[in-house]
Amino acid sequence: MAITVKVVERPVNEVSYVRAALKGMGLTIKHLFAVGDRVTIQYPEEKSPISPRWRGTHRMLTTENGKARCVACGLCPTVCPANCIKLVPGEDEEGNRYPLVFEIDEFRCIFCGFCQEVCPEEAIHVGRHYENSEYSREGFVYDLQRLMDQTHPVCEMWDPEDPKGE
Amino acid sequence: MSVLHGFTALLQAADPNLPPVSGMVFYIFTLVKIGIIFGIYMVGVAMLTLAERKISAWIQDRHGPNRVGKGWLQPAADGLKNFMKEETMPAGVNKPLFVLAPILSFIPALTTWCIIPFGAPMPTRWGRIDLVVADLPVGFLFILAISSLGVYGIVLAGWSSNNKYALLGGLRSSAQMISYEISLGLSTIPVLLLAGNVSLNSIINQQAWGGWNVVNLTVAFFIFMVAAFAETNRLPFDLPEAESELVAGYHTEYSAMKFSLFFIAEYANMVTASALMATLFFGGWDVPFTARDNIGPYSKWLSLLSIGIFLAKILFFVFVFMWVRWTVPRFRYDQLMSLGWKFMLPLALVYIVLIASVMLGLSAAGIDQGEKIYPAILGSVNLAMIIILFAILDRGRIISPAYGRMHPREVERLKQVEKQLEKRHPIAAEAGK
């Protein structure tokens, strides 16, 4: 079998090394002096904007008198696919249910946001917050008080009426 | 114009026939010069690592290091880190050579500096001080001898590491550096022809009154520059390192200060190559647009000014090195070799013959080197040659891309090879189809 070599006629500016290299150097020098085009975000001082639907660290909302809104209905531990919510329900003398123990293991959590979606009282939320590093694994188990103490904005759920969030 | 004259007059306010210093003073001043050069060189090389990171960052629309002392202390932080790191000694290395290699790659770059003149002679009360550590009469030959030693460090590093990537890097660098050394040496022969001497001081003097060699010998400058890129193993010729193919090439197995020494050597080589380009083709420390500034009378201000000018020229070339590195991608190995042997070497040889005949013709016509028309004629010869090279020959011939056309002779040869293969191994040839 004879070797067939396909010889392609190409325009000079495509096969010229020097021209291409000079063109490239022109481009790089332009970027060198384009001070306004720097794309780096200086992270700890400067943060990139996050979506209003960002699902991060949890937050438990409270009522006016400072109690957790949670009524310990047990929907969130049921729906949680990662099984990271621990809930022990209690009942006071008036018959109101409240959580005796409410713990979220942020390490197990996959931040799907189902707990927020399922909550009938709009108590548990995923938040617009991501800087939650800890020195130990135990630190990632957030108890009720810690969840109530969080102050960051909460995730805005996707609204079927307004799919683009406008 | 009169301002310029006044300026030069101010610079040349000293006795023209000051004798050079001698005896004890000579030794003391030589030691001082060595100390100053070594100090500035090492600090400069450290700052160049920062410059490289900054320039690469800016070209890529980033900020670059800006945390440790606003970025200025980054080289110090890097140095400290390299001191604190563990010195690894992989199994199976040839220990003496493994330790020796970084030193060997560093020393030649530094040694070259002892004969590069870095400023106009400085008058002192003890006599004239030439601003060069050793004014060797063999000058340029010494540089060629020393710079070819640089390959030993890299080859020994690759071989002693007991690592296939390191070995491949060392192999490549030896082939590459030896190939380009030839073009590098040949490209400087026209410079020596013009100067009529191999001493670097006389090359600078010749350029001061005869025009810079970049005008007289533009093509030689380009050959020298390309060969210098290959000699310093910088992109687009960084095949010995080739991160994407060879991990880190010859210094794959090195860590801590030994690795750092390779790094320093790379930048030191870059500075030395830049200094050589400035000296051989851009008039060395010659202050541009002033005549007679290198035959005296001298003054301290002229010396300082010329040192500054020389530094500026070096920094410009170092910037070009970095600029090219962050623009041009790496060559394929066969492109590298064919550029070196099939293009640069013949070009350098043709160029020597051309320049020699032009010089012979001009001297036969009675035109002296000092006359204004001399650089003009040489310059126009170069211009014609550049137009021929870049406008007509640079069509996939200088560096053939993967899709470049194959010479009909090469196609014919491949066909023959195939036929022989069919005759000898019919089954294999059948399977090949």
Contacts between the chains, C-beta under 8 A, distances in Angstrom:
chain1	res1	chain2	res2	distance
A	1	B	418	7.1
A	1	B	429	8.0
A	1	B	432	7.9
A	1	B	433	5.3
A	2	B	415	5.8
A	2	B	418	7.1
A	3	B	411	7.1
A	3	B	414	4.9
A	3	B	415	5.9
A	3	B	418	5.9
A	5	B	406	5.1
A	5	B	411	5.2
A	5	B	414	7.8
A	7	B	405	4.8
A	7	B	406	6.9
A	8	B	403	6.1
A	8	B	405	7.5
A	10	B	396	7.5
A	10	B	403	7.3
A	12	B	395	5.4
A	15	B	395	5.1
A	15	B	396	3.5
A	15	B	401	6.5
A	15	B	404	6.5
A	16	B	390	7.9
A	16	B	394	4.7
A	16	B	395	6.1
A	16	B	396	7.6
A	17	B	394	6.3
A	17	B	398	5.6
A	17	B	399	4.3
A	17	B	401	7.8
A	18	B	390	5.3
A	18	B	394	5.1
A	18	B	398	7.1
A	19	B	390	7.8
A	19	B	394	7.0
A	21	B	327	7.2
A	21	B	328	5.5
A	24	B	327	4.7
A	24	B	328	6.5
A	25	B	323	6.3
A	25	B	324	7.0
A	25	B	327	4.9
A	25	B	328	7.8
A	27	B	327	7.6
A	28	B	59	4.6
A	28	B	323	6.5
A	28	B	326	6.0
A	28	B	327	4.5
A	29	B	59	8.0
A	29	B	323	6.8
A	31	B	58	7.0
A	31	B	59	5.2
A	31	B	60	7.2
A	31	B	61	5.8
A	32	B	55	6.8
A	32	B	58	4.7
A	32	B	59	5.1
A	32	B	323	7.7
A	33	B	58	7.8
A	34	B	61	7.1
A	37	B	61	5.1
A	38	B	58	8.0
A	38	B	61	5.5
A	38	B	62	6.5
A	38	B	63	5.7
A	39	B	61	5.0
A	39	B	62	7.0
A	40	B	61	7.9
A	40	B	62	5.0
A	40	B	63	4.8
A	42	B	63	7.4
